[in-house]
Amino acid sequence: MGKTRIAIAFGYLATQKGYKTRFLTAADLVLLLEAAQRQGRYRQVMHHAVNSYRLLVIDEDITCR
């Protein structure tokens, strides 16, 4: 079983237990935060994209979508 599948399984189990979970790629997170920085919205986006989740699963595989 690969790392991405394990990450998906952990995310799934977390949601089943009621944890607010987000799954995204490292590349998507970097793009999101770079755009937020340019727009002067870094804190707001960081809170919404990262801090508001109990579990954040970040995968390097761009094919995991």
mmCIF file of the N, C-alpha and C atoms, coordinates in Angstrom:
data_MODEL
# 
_entry.id   MODEL 
# 
loop_
_atom_site.group_PDB 
_atom_site.id 
_atom_site.type_symbol 
_atom_site.label_atom_id 
_atom_site.label_alt_id 
_atom_site.label_comp_id 
_atom_site.label_asym_id 
_atom_site.label_entity_id 
_atom_site.label_seq_id 
_atom_site.pdbx_PDB_ins_code 
_atom_site.Cartn_x 
_atom_site.Cartn_y 
_atom_site.Cartn_z 
_atom_site.occupancy 
_atom_site.B_iso_or_equiv 
_atom_site.pdbx_formal_charge 
_atom_site.auth_seq_id 
_atom_site.auth_comp_id 
_atom_site.auth_asym_id 
_atom_site.auth_atom_id 
_atom_site.pdbx_PDB_model_num 
ATOM 1   N N  . MET A 1 1  ? 0.849   -1.167 0.000  1.00 0.00 ? 1  MET A N  1 
ATOM 2   C CA . MET A 1 1  ? 0.000   0.000  0.000  1.00 0.00 ? 1  MET A CA 1 
ATOM 3   C C  . MET A 1 1  ? 0.902   1.240  0.000  1.00 0.00 ? 1  MET A C  1 
ATOM 4   N N  . GLY A 1 2  ? 0.573   2.216  -0.842 1.00 0.00 ? 2  GLY A N  1 
ATOM 5   C CA . GLY A 1 2  ? 1.386   3.412  -0.972 1.00 0.00 ? 2  GLY A CA 1 
ATOM 6   C C  . GLY A 1 2  ? 1.056   4.474  0.068  1.00 0.00 ? 2  GLY A C  1 
ATOM 7   N N  . LYS A 1 3  ? 1.927   5.478  0.122  1.00 0.00 ? 3  LYS A N  1 
ATOM 8   C CA . LYS A 1 3  ? 1.751   6.572  1.085  1.00 0.00 ? 3  LYS A CA 1 
ATOM 9   C C  . LYS A 1 3  ? 0.444   7.322  0.859  1.00 0.00 ? 3  LYS A C  1 
ATOM 10  N N  . THR A 1 4  ? 0.092   7.544  -0.394 1.00 0.00 ? 4  THR A N  1 
ATOM 11  C CA . THR A 1 4  ? -1.144  8.277  -0.684 1.00 0.00 ? 4  THR A CA 1 
ATOM 12  C C  . THR A 1 4  ? -2.355  7.501  -0.189 1.00 0.00 ? 4  THR A C  1 
ATOM 13  N N  . ARG A 1 5  ? -2.367  6.219  -0.414 1.00 0.00 ? 5  ARG A N  1 
ATOM 14  C CA . ARG A 1 5  ? -3.501  5.400  0.051  1.00 0.00 ? 5  ARG A CA 1 
ATOM 15  C C  . ARG A 1 5  ? -3.601  5.373  1.565  1.00 0.00 ? 5  ARG A C  1 
ATOM 16  N N  . ILE A 1 6  ? -2.460  5.334  2.222  1.00 0.00 ? 6  ILE A N  1 
ATOM 17  C CA . ILE A 1 6  ? -2.456  5.374  3.687  1.00 0.00 ? 6  ILE A CA 1 
ATOM 18  C C  . ILE A 1 6  ? -2.985  6.723  4.173  1.00 0.00 ? 6  ILE A C  1 
ATOM 19  N N  . ALA A 1 7  ? -2.543  7.794  3.527  1.00 0.00 ? 7  ALA A N  1 
ATOM 20  C CA . ALA A 1 7  ? -3.006  9.132  3.892  1.00 0.00 ? 7  ALA A CA 1 
ATOM 21  C C  . ALA A 1 7  ? -4.514  9.253  3.699  1.00 0.00 ? 7  ALA A C  1 
ATOM 22  N N  . ILE A 1 8  ? -5.019  8.726  2.600  1.00 0.00 ? 8  ILE A N  1 
ATOM 23  C CA . ILE A 1 8  ? -6.461  8.749  2.344  1.00 0.00 ? 8  ILE A CA 1 
ATOM 24  C C  . ILE A 1 8  ? -7.203  7.946  3.414  1.00 0.00 ? 8  ILE A C  1 
ATOM 25  N N  . ALA A 1 9  ? -6.649  6.794  3.776  1.00 0.00 ? 9  ALA A N  1 
ATOM 26  C CA . ALA A 1 9  ? -7.279  5.960  4.803  1.00 0.00 ? 9  ALA A CA 1 
ATOM 27  C C  . ALA A 1 9  ? -7.330  6.683  6.147  1.00 0.00 ? 9  ALA A C  1 
ATOM 28  N N  . PHE A 1 10 ? -6.234  7.342  6.533  1.00 0.00 ? 10 PHE A N  1 
ATOM 29  C CA . PHE A 1 10 ? -6.234  8.104  7.781  1.00 0.00 ? 10 PHE A CA 1 
ATOM 30  C C  . PHE A 1 10 ? -7.262  9.233  7.727  1.00 0.00 ? 10 PHE A C  1 
ATOM 31  N N  . GLY A 1 11 ? -7.314  9.922  6.598  1.00 0.00 ? 11 GLY A N  1 
ATOM 32  C CA . GLY A 1 11 ? -8.287  10.995 6.446  1.00 0.00 ? 11 GLY A CA 1 
ATOM 33  C C  . GLY A 1 11 ? -9.709  10.484 6.542  1.00 0.00 ? 11 GLY A C  1 
ATOM 34  N N  . TYR A 1 12 ? -9.963  9.365  5.907  1.00 0.00 ? 12 TYR A N  1 
ATOM 35  C CA . TYR A 1 12 ? -11.297 8.769  5.943  1.00 0.00 ? 12 TYR A CA 1 
ATOM 36  C C  . TYR A 1 12 ? -11.681 8.379  7.369  1.00 0.00 ? 12 TYR A C  1 
ATOM 37  N N  . LEU A 1 13 ? -10.755 7.722  8.068  1.00 0.00 ? 13 LEU A N  1 
ATOM 38  C CA . LEU A 1 13 ? -11.039 7.331  9.451  1.00 0.00 ? 13 LEU A CA 1 
ATOM 39  C C  . LEU A 1 13 ? -11.294 8.548  10.335 1.00 0.00 ? 13 LEU A C  1 
ATOM 40  N N  . ALA A 1 14 ? -10.528 9.597  10.105 1.00 0.00 ? 14 ALA A N  1 
ATOM 41  C CA . ALA A 1 14 ? -10.716 10.817 10.895 1.00 0.00 ? 14 ALA A CA 1 
ATOM 42  C C  . ALA A 1 14 ? -12.108 11.401 10.668 1.00 0.00 ? 14 ALA A C  1 
ATOM 43  N N  . THR A 1 15 ? -12.554 11.416 9.415  1.00 0.00 ? 15 THR A N  1 
ATOM 44  C CA . THR A 1 15 ? -13.894 11.953 9.142  1.00 0.00 ? 15 THR A CA 1 
ATOM 45  C C  . THR A 1 15 ? -14.969 11.078 9.769  1.00 0.00 ? 15 THR A C  1 
ATOM 46  N N  . GLN A 1 16 ? -14.751 9.779  9.778  1.00 0.00 ? 16 GLN A N  1 
ATOM 47  C CA . GLN A 1 16 ? -15.712 8.876  10.406 1.00 0.00 ? 16 GLN A CA 1 
ATOM 48  C C  . GLN A 1 16 ? -15.810 9.112  11.907 1.00 0.00 ? 16 GLN A C  1 
ATOM 49  N N  . LYS A 1 17 ? -14.727 9.588  12.505 1.00 0.00 ? 17 LYS A N  1 
ATOM 50  C CA . LYS A 1 17 ? -14.715 9.888  13.938 1.00 0.00 ? 17 LYS A CA 1 
ATOM 51  C C  . LYS A 1 17 ? -15.180 11.312 14.223 1.00 0.00 ? 17 LYS A C  1 
ATOM 52  N N  . GLY A 1 18 ? -15.539 12.050 13.168 1.00 0.00 ? 18 GLY A N  1 
ATOM 53  C CA . GLY A 1 18 ? -16.068 13.390 13.355 1.00 0.00 ? 18 GLY A CA 1 
ATOM 54  C C  . GLY A 1 18 ? -15.046 14.510 13.285 1.00 0.00 ? 18 GLY A C  1 
ATOM 55  N N  . TYR A 1 19 ? -13.813 14.191 12.912 1.00 0.00 ? 19 TYR A N  1 
ATOM 56  C CA . TYR A 1 19 ? -12.776 15.218 12.795 1.00 0.00 ? 19 TYR A CA 1 
ATOM 57  C C  . TYR A 1 19 ? -12.915 15.953 11.467 1.00 0.00 ? 19 TYR A C  1 
ATOM 58  N N  . LYS A 1 20 ? -12.840 17.261 11.540 1.00 0.00 ? 20 LYS A N  1 
ATOM 59  C CA . LYS A 1 20 ? -12.853 18.066 10.324 1.00 0.00 ? 20 LYS A CA 1 
ATOM 60  C C  . LYS A 1 20 ? -11.495 17.860 9.644  1.00 0.00 ? 20 LYS A C  1 
ATOM 61  N N  . THR A 1 21 ? -11.522 17.331 8.419  1.00 0.00 ? 21 THR A N  1 
ATOM 62  C CA . THR A 1 21 ? -10.310 16.891 7.733  1.00 0.00 ? 21 THR A CA 1 
ATOM 63  C C  . THR A 1 21 ? -10.219 17.518 6.356  1.00 0.00 ? 21 THR A C  1 
ATOM 64  N N  . ARG A 1 22 ? -9.005  17.851 5.968  1.00 0.00 ? 22 ARG A N  1 
ATOM 65  C CA . ARG A 1 22 ? -8.773  18.363 4.613  1.00 0.00 ? 22 ARG A CA 1 
ATOM 66  C C  . ARG A 1 22 ? -7.612  17.614 3.996  1.00 0.00 ? 22 ARG A C  1 
ATOM 67  N N  . PHE A 1 23 ? -7.772  17.252 2.730  1.00 0.00 ? 23 PHE A N  1 
ATOM 68  C CA . PHE A 1 23 ? -6.738  16.555 1.975  1.00 0.00 ? 23 PHE A CA 1 
ATOM 69  C C  . PHE A 1 23 ? -6.367  17.429 0.787  1.00 0.00 ? 23 PHE A C  1 
ATOM 70  N N  . LEU A 1 24 ? -5.082  17.741 0.655  1.00 0.00 ? 24 LEU A N  1 
ATOM 71  C CA . LEU A 1 24 ? -4.625  18.501 -0.496 1.00 0.00 ? 24 LEU A CA 1 
ATOM 72  C C  . LEU A 1 24 ? -3.170  18.179 -0.781 1.00 0.00 ? 24 LEU A C  1 
ATOM 73  N N  . THR A 1 25 ? -2.748  18.545 -1.973 1.00 0.00 ? 25 THR A N  1 
ATOM 74  C CA . THR A 1 25 ? -1.356  18.297 -2.331 1.00 0.00 ? 25 THR A CA 1 
ATOM 75  C C  . THR A 1 25 ? -0.484  19.434 -1.816 1.00 0.00 ? 25 THR A C  1 
ATOM 76  N N  . ALA A 1 26 ? 0.786   19.141 -1.644 1.00 0.00 ? 26 ALA A N  1 
ATOM 77  C CA . ALA A 1 26 ? 1.731   20.167 -1.216 1.00 0.00 ? 26 ALA A CA 1 
ATOM 78  C C  . ALA A 1 26 ? 1.785   21.286 -2.248 1.00 0.00 ? 26 ALA A C  1 
ATOM 79  N N  . ALA A 1 27 ? 1.754   20.938 -3.518 1.00 0.00 ? 27 ALA A N  1 
ATOM 80  C CA . ALA A 1 27 ? 1.795   21.950 -4.578 1.00 0.00 ? 27 ALA A CA 1 
ATOM 81  C C  . ALA A 1 27 ? 0.578   22.871 -4.505 1.00 0.00 ? 27 ALA A C  1 
ATOM 82  N N  . ASP A 1 28 ? -0.595  22.303 -4.285 1.00 0.00 ? 28 ASP A N  1 
ATOM 83  C CA . ASP A 1 28 ? -1.806  23.129 -4.165 1.00 0.00 ? 28 ASP A CA 1 
ATOM 84  C C  . ASP A 1 28 ? -1.736  24.054 -2.957 1.00 0.00 ? 28 ASP A C  1 
ATOM 85  N N  . LEU A 1 29 ? -1.208  23.556 -1.850 1.00 0.00 ? 29 LEU A N  1 
ATOM 86  C CA . LEU A 1 29 ? -1.086  24.381 -0.655 1.00 0.00 ? 29 LEU A CA 1 
ATOM 87  C C  . LEU A 1 29 ? -0.128  25.543 -0.889 1.00 0.00 ? 29 LEU A C  1 
ATOM 88  N N  . VAL A 1 30 ? 0.998   25.266 -1.524 1.00 0.00 ? 30 VAL A N  1 
ATOM 89  C CA . VAL A 1 30 ? 1.968   26.325 -1.820 1.00 0.00 ? 30 VAL A CA 1 
ATOM 90  C C  . VAL A 1 30 ? 1.352   27.370 -2.739 1.00 0.00 ? 30 VAL A C  1 
ATOM 91  N N  . LEU A 1 31 ? 0.677   26.935 -3.785 1.00 0.00 ? 31 LEU A N  1 
ATOM 92  C CA . LEU A 1 31 ? 0.036   27.881 -4.705 1.00 0.00 ? 31 LEU A CA 1 
ATOM 93  C C  . LEU A 1 31 ? -1.013  28.727 -3.988 1.00 0.00 ? 31 LEU A C  1 
ATOM 94  N N  . LEU A 1 32 ? -1.796  28.088 -3.151 1.00 0.00 ? 32 LEU A N  1 
ATOM 95  C CA . LEU A 1 32 ? -2.832  28.789 -2.398 1.00 0.00 ? 32 LEU A CA 1 
ATOM 96  C C  . LEU A 1 32 ? -2.224  29.857 -1.491 1.00 0.00 ? 32 LEU A C  1 
ATOM 97  N N  . LEU A 1 33 ? -1.177  29.492 -0.772 1.00 0.00 ? 33 LEU A N  1 
ATOM 98  C CA . LEU A 1 33 ? -0.564  30.430 0.158  1.00 0.00 ? 33 LEU A CA 1 
ATOM 99  C C  . LEU A 1 33 ? 0.227   31.525 -0.552 1.00 0.00 ? 33 LEU A C  1 
ATOM 100 N N  . GLU A 1 34 ? 0.849   31.194 -1.682 1.00 0.00 ? 34 GLU A N  1 
ATOM 101 C CA . GLU A 1 34 ? 1.538   32.222 -2.464 1.00 0.00 ? 34 GLU A CA 1 
ATOM 102 C C  . GLU A 1 34 ? 0.555   33.267 -2.982 1.00 0.00 ? 34 GLU A C  1 
ATOM 103 N N  . ALA A 1 35 ? -0.570  32.817 -3.502 1.00 0.00 ? 35 ALA A N  1 
ATOM 104 C CA . ALA A 1 35 ? -1.591  33.737 -4.003 1.00 0.00 ? 35 ALA A CA 1 
ATOM 105 C C  . ALA A 1 35 ? -2.131  34.597 -2.858 1.00 0.00 ? 35 ALA A C  1 
ATOM 106 N N  . ALA A 1 36 ? -2.354  33.989 -1.715 1.00 0.00 ? 36 ALA A N  1 
ATOM 107 C CA . ALA A 1 36 ? -2.861  34.734 -0.557 1.00 0.00 ? 36 ALA A CA 1 
ATOM 108 C C  . ALA A 1 36 ? -1.852  35.793 -0.120 1.00 0.00 ? 36 ALA A C  1 
ATOM 109 N N  . GLN A 1 37 ? -0.582  35.453 -0.145 1.00 0.00 ? 37 GLN A N  1 
ATOM 110 C CA . GLN A 1 37 ? 0.460   36.409 0.236  1.00 0.00 ? 37 GLN A CA 1 
ATOM 111 C C  . GLN A 1 37 ? 0.463   37.608 -0.707 1.00 0.00 ? 37 GLN A C  1 
ATOM 112 N N  . ARG A 1 38 ? 0.361   37.335 -2.003 1.00 0.00 ? 38 ARG A N  1 
ATOM 113 C CA . ARG A 1 38 ? 0.338   38.420 -2.998 1.00 0.00 ? 38 ARG A CA 1 
ATOM 114 C C  . ARG A 1 38 ? -0.875  39.325 -2.814 1.00 0.00 ? 38 ARG A C  1 
ATOM 115 N N  . GLN A 1 39 ? -1.995  38.743 -2.386 1.00 0.00 ? 39 GLN A N  1 
ATOM 116 C CA . GLN A 1 39 ? -3.239  39.499 -2.223 1.00 0.00 ? 39 GLN A CA 1 
ATOM 117 C C  . GLN A 1 39 ? -3.376  40.126 -0.834 1.00 0.00 ? 39 GLN A C  1 
ATOM 118 N N  . GLY A 1 40 ? -2.381  39.918 0.013  1.00 0.00 ? 40 GLY A N  1 
ATOM 119 C CA . GLY A 1 40 ? -2.449  40.453 1.365  1.00 0.00 ? 40 GLY A CA 1 
ATOM 120 C C  . GLY A 1 40 ? -3.473  39.760 2.243  1.00 0.00 ? 40 GLY A C  1 
ATOM 121 N N  . ARG A 1 41 ? -3.776  38.506 1.929  1.00 0.00 ? 41 ARG A N  1 
ATOM 122 C CA . ARG A 1 41 ? -4.800  37.748 2.657  1.00 0.00 ? 41 ARG A CA 1 
ATOM 123 C C  . ARG A 1 41 ? -4.218  36.494 3.314  1.00 0.00 ? 41 ARG A C  1 
ATOM 124 N N  . TYR A 1 42 ? -2.919  36.515 3.578  1.00 0.00 ? 42 TYR A N  1 
ATOM 125 C CA . TYR A 1 42 ? -2.241  35.317 4.069  1.00 0.00 ? 42 TYR A CA 1 
ATOM 126 C C  . TYR A 1 42 ? -2.871  34.776 5.355  1.00 0.00 ? 42 TYR A C  1 
ATOM 127 N N  . ARG A 1 43 ? -3.097  35.649 6.333  1.00 0.00 ? 43 ARG A N  1 
ATOM 128 C CA . ARG A 1 43 ? -3.651  35.178 7.615  1.00 0.00 ? 43 ARG A CA 1 
ATOM 129 C C  . ARG A 1 43 ? -5.029  34.549 7.446  1.00 0.00 ? 43 ARG A C  1 
ATOM 130 N N  . GLN A 1 44 ? -5.881  35.209 6.663  1.00 0.00 ? 44 GLN A N  1 
ATOM 131 C CA . GLN A 1 44 ? -7.233  34.684 6.471  1.00 0.00 ? 44 GLN A CA 1 
ATOM 132 C C  . GLN A 1 44 ? -7.213  33.327 5.759  1.00 0.00 ? 44 GLN A C  1 
ATOM 133 N N  . VAL A 1 45 ? -6.412  33.243 4.715  1.00 0.00 ? 45 VAL A N  1 
ATOM 134 C CA . VAL A 1 45 ? -6.346  31.988 3.951  1.00 0.00 ? 45 VAL A CA 1 
ATOM 135 C C  . VAL A 1 45 ? -5.691  30.900 4.788  1.00 0.00 ? 45 VAL A C  1 
ATOM 136 N N  . MET A 1 46 ? -4.647  31.254 5.526  1.00 0.00 ? 46 MET A N  1 
ATOM 137 C CA . MET A 1 46 ? -3.987  30.268 6.379  1.00 0.00 ? 46 MET A CA 1 
ATOM 138 C C  . MET A 1 46 ? -4.976  29.713 7.399  1.00 0.00 ? 46 MET A C  1 
ATOM 139 N N  . HIS A 1 47 ? -5.780  30.590 7.971  1.00 0.00 ? 47 HIS A N  1 
ATOM 140 C CA . HIS A 1 47 ? -6.772  30.124 8.940  1.00 0.00 ? 47 HIS A CA 1 
ATOM 141 C C  . HIS A 1 47 ? -7.800  29.208 8.274  1.00 0.00 ? 47 HIS A C  1 
ATOM 142 N N  . HIS A 1 48 ? -8.320  29.639 7.138  1.00 0.00 ? 48 HIS A N  1 
ATOM 143 C CA . HIS A 1 48 ? -9.345  28.846 6.454  1.00 0.00 ? 48 HIS A CA 1 
ATOM 144 C C  . HIS A 1 48 ? -8.782  27.547 5.882  1.00 0.00 ? 48 HIS A C  1 
ATOM 145 N N  . ALA A 1 49 ? -7.603  27.589 5.288  1.00 0.00 ? 49 ALA A N  1 
ATOM 146 C CA . ALA A 1 49 ? -7.051  26.431 4.583  1.00 0.00 ? 49 ALA A CA 1 
ATOM 147 C C  . ALA A 1 49 ? -6.340  25.451 5.504  1.00 0.00 ? 49 ALA A C  1 
ATOM 148 N N  . VAL A 1 50 ? -5.838  25.927 6.626  1.00 0.00 ? 50 VAL A N  1 
ATOM 149 C CA . VAL A 1 50 ? -5.005  25.075 7.466  1.00 0.00 ? 50 VAL A CA 1 
ATOM 150 C C  . VAL A 1 50 ? -5.532  24.982 8.903  1.00 0.00 ? 50 VAL A C  1 
ATOM 151 N N  . ASN A 1 51 ? -5.655  26.104 9.554  1.00 0.00 ? 51 ASN A N  1 
ATOM 152 C CA . ASN A 1 51 ? -5.938  26.106 10.992 1.00 0.00 ? 51 ASN A CA 1 
ATOM 153 C C  . ASN A 1 51 ? -7.344  25.669 11.368 1.00 0.00 ? 51 ASN A C  1 
ATOM 154 N N  . SER A 1 52 ? -8.279  25.723 10.454 1.00 0.00 ? 52 SER A N  1 
ATOM 155 C CA . SER A 1 52 ? -9.652  25.377 10.816 1.00 0.00 ? 52 SER A CA 1 
ATOM 156 C C  . SER A 1 52 ? -9.935  23.871 10.737 1.00 0.00 ? 52 SER A C  1 
ATOM 157 N N  . TYR A 1 53 ? -8.915  23.088 10.426 1.00 0.00 ? 53 TYR A N  1 
ATOM 158 C CA . TYR A 1 53 ? -9.085  21.629 10.319 1.00 0.00 ? 53 TYR A CA 1 
ATOM 159 C C  . TYR A 1 53 ? -8.369  20.942 11.473 1.00 0.00 ? 53 TYR A C  1 
ATOM 160 N N  . ARG A 1 54 ? -8.953  19.870 11.942 1.00 0.00 ? 54 ARG A N  1 
ATOM 161 C CA . ARG A 1 54 ? -8.317  19.074 12.996 1.00 0.00 ? 54 ARG A CA 1 
ATOM 162 C C  . ARG A 1 54 ? -7.212  18.203 12.411 1.00 0.00 ? 54 ARG A C  1 
ATOM 163 N N  . LEU A 1 55 ? -7.424  17.730 11.175 1.00 0.00 ? 55 LEU A N  1 
ATOM 164 C CA . LEU A 1 55 ? -6.410  16.933 10.488 1.00 0.00 ? 55 LEU A CA 1 
ATOM 165 C C  . LEU A 1 55 ? -6.210  17.503 9.095  1.00 0.00 ? 55 LEU A C  1 
ATOM 166 N N  . LEU A 1 56 ? -4.977  17.773 8.776  1.00 0.00 ? 56 LEU A N  1 
ATOM 167 C CA . LEU A 1 56 ? -4.607  18.255 7.451  1.00 0.00 ? 56 LEU A CA 1 
ATOM 168 C C  . LEU A 1 56 ? -3.682  17.213 6.840  1.00 0.00 ? 56 LEU A C  1 
ATOM 169 N N  . VAL A 1 57 ? -4.127  16.604 5.752  1.00 0.00 ? 57 VAL A N  1 
ATOM 170 C CA . VAL A 1 57 ? -3.343  15.596 5.060  1.00 0.00 ? 57 VAL A CA 1 
ATOM 171 C C  . VAL A 1 57 ? -2.738  16.259 3.832  1.00 0.00 ? 57 VAL A C  1 
ATOM 172 N N  . ILE A 1 58 ? -1.410  16.363 3.814  1.00 0.00 ? 58 ILE A N  1 
ATOM 173 C CA . ILE A 1 58 ? -0.710  16.989 2.697  1.00 0.00 ? 58 ILE A CA 1 
ATOM 174 C C  . ILE A 1 58 ? 0.080   15.901 1.988  1.00 0.00 ? 58 ILE A C  1 
ATOM 175 N N  . ASP A 1 59 ? -0.241  15.717 0.725  1.00 0.00 ? 59 ASP A N  1 
ATOM 176 C CA . ASP A 1 59 ? 0.387   14.660 -0.072 1.00 0.00 ? 59 ASP A CA 1 
ATOM 177 C C  . ASP A 1 59 ? 1.215   15.298 -1.182 1.00 0.00 ? 59 ASP A C  1 
ATOM 178 N N  . GLU A 1 60 ? 2.349   14.703 -1.501 1.00 0.00 ? 60 GLU A N  1 
ATOM 179 C CA . GLU A 1 60 ? 3.171   15.240 -2.595 1.00 0.00 ? 60 GLU A CA 1 
ATOM 180 C C  . GLU A 1 60 ? 2.743   14.728 -3.952 1.00 0.00 ? 60 GLU A C  1 
ATOM 181 N N  . ASP A 1 61 ? 1.883   13.747 -3.992 1.00 0.00 ? 61 ASP A N  1 
ATOM 182 C CA . ASP A 1 61 ? 1.452   13.137 -5.244 1.00 0.00 ? 61 ASP A CA 1 
ATOM 183 C C  . ASP A 1 61 ? 0.408   14.000 -5.929 1.00 0.00 ? 61 ASP A C  1 
ATOM 184 N N  . ILE A 1 62 ? 0.717   14.500 -7.119 1.00 0.00 ? 62 ILE A N  1 
ATOM 185 C CA . ILE A 1 62 ? -0.218  15.370 -7.823 1.00 0.00 ? 62 ILE A CA 1 
ATOM 186 C C  . ILE A 1 62 ? -1.369  14.601 -8.478 1.00 0.00 ? 62 ILE A C  1 
ATOM 187 N N  . THR A 1 63 ? -1.292  13.282 -8.481 1.00 0.00 ? 63 THR A N  1 
ATOM 188 C CA . THR A 1 63 ? -2.341  12.480 -9.105 1.00 0.00 ? 63 THR A CA 1 
ATOM 189 C C  . THR A 1 63 ? -3.391  12.014 -8.103 1.00 0.00 ? 63 THR A C  1 
ATOM 190 N N  . CYS A 1 64 ? -3.347  12.507 -6.868 1.00 0.00 ? 64 CYS A N  1 
ATOM 191 C CA . CYS A 1 64 ? -4.229  11.976 -5.821 1.00 0.00 ? 64 CYS A CA 1 
ATOM 192 C C  . CYS A 1 64 ? -5.606  12.614 -5.825 1.00 0.00 ? 64 CYS A C  1 
ATOM 193 N N  . ARG A 1 65 ? -5.873  13.556 -6.689 1.00 0.00 ? 65 ARG A N  1 
ATOM 194 C CA . ARG A 1 65 ? -7.149  14.279 -6.671 1.00 0.00 ? 65 ARG A CA 1 
ATOM 195 C C  . ARG A 1 65 ? -8.326  13.427 -6.983 1.00 0.00 ? 65 ARG A C  1 
# 
